[in-house]
Amino acid sequence: MEYNNLIQDFVERTKINLNAIEELKHSGNNVYEVTQFINSLLGMLIFPQQEFFKNIPQISITEAETDGWIIPNPVGSHKQVANLSVFLRYLRNAVSHCNIEVLSKNKEISGIKVWNISNNGTINWECKFSITELKSIVTKFHELIKI
């Protein structure tokens, strides 16, 4: 089936595929739903962020949290980003440049640590997300850009 609107259709199809994997997992099948979710970030975060970057408001992190966004505190000595737009850009950069470390608890994937590398090659932001938190962020992002 062809795409009528590349970004919107790609996001929707990615969600359908991810839901199918999650249903298979819940039915006892040997599938890797977290791996599929991380793969799905290409279609659910990277593509749409590039397309709708100008539509992402530069609201403060405090305001974003008031609006229901889950914004984890940075790891270590890194400062919180200035606004929602920067947060989503850094998250997108981390995923697209494979600046990801998978976190495990009791031999199960529990989350990911991501980081952004500045133009001078140093890490300027680093956060840890549970898979649930990351899914919430992706959902809020889709609500924001109306996908």
Secondary structure in CASP SS format (residue, H / E / C, confidence):
PFRMAT SS
TARGET T0000
AUTHOR 0000-0000-0000
METHOD secondary structure of the structure
MODEL  1
M C 1.00
E C 1.00
Y C 1.00
N C 1.00
N C 1.00
L H 1.00
I H 1.00
Q H 1.00
D H 1.00
F H 1.00
V H 1.00
E H 1.00
R H 1.00
T H 1.00
K H 1.00
I H 1.00
N H 1.00
L H 1.00
N H 1.00
A H 1.00
I H 1.00
E H 1.00
E H 1.00
L H 1.00
K H 1.00
H H 1.00
S C 1.00
G C 1.00
N C 1.00
N C 1.00
V C 1.00
Y C 1.00
E H 1.00
V H 1.00
T H 1.00
Q H 1.00
F H 1.00
I H 1.00
N H 1.00
S H 1.00
L H 1.00
L H 1.00
G H 1.00
M H 1.00
L H 1.00
I H 1.00
F H 1.00
P H 1.00
Q H 1.00
Q H 1.00
E H 1.00
F H 1.00
F H 1.00
K H 1.00
N H 1.00
I C 1.00
P C 1.00
Q C 1.00
I C 1.00
S E 1.00
I H 1.00
T H 1.00
E H 1.00
A H 1.00
E H 1.00
T H 1.00
D C 1.00
G C 1.00
W C 1.00
I C 1.00
I C 1.00
P C 1.00
N C 1.00
P E 1.00
V C 1.00
G C 1.00
S C 1.00
H C 1.00
K C 1.00
Q C 1.00
V C 1.00
A C 1.00
N E 1.00
L H 1.00
S H 1.00
V H 1.00
F H 1.00
L H 1.00
R H 1.00
Y H 1.00
L H 1.00
R H 1.00
N H 1.00
A H 1.00
V H 1.00
S H 1.00
H C 1.00
C C 1.00
N C 1.00
I E 1.00
E E 1.00
V E 1.00
L E 1.00
S E 1.00
K E 1.00
N C 1.00
K C 1.00
E E 1.00
I E 1.00
S E 1.00
G E 1.00
I E 1.00
K E 1.00
V E 1.00
W E 1.00
N E 1.00
I E 1.00
S C 1.00
N C 1.00
N C 1.00
G C 1.00
T C 1.00
I E 1.00
N E 1.00
W E 1.00
E E 1.00
C E 1.00
K E 1.00
F E 1.00
S E 1.00
I H 1.00
T H 1.00
E H 1.00
L H 1.00
K H 1.00
S H 1.00
I H 1.00
V H 1.00
T H 1.00
K H 1.00
F H 1.00
H H 1.00
E H 1.00
L H 1.00
I H 1.00
K C 1.00
I C 1.00
END
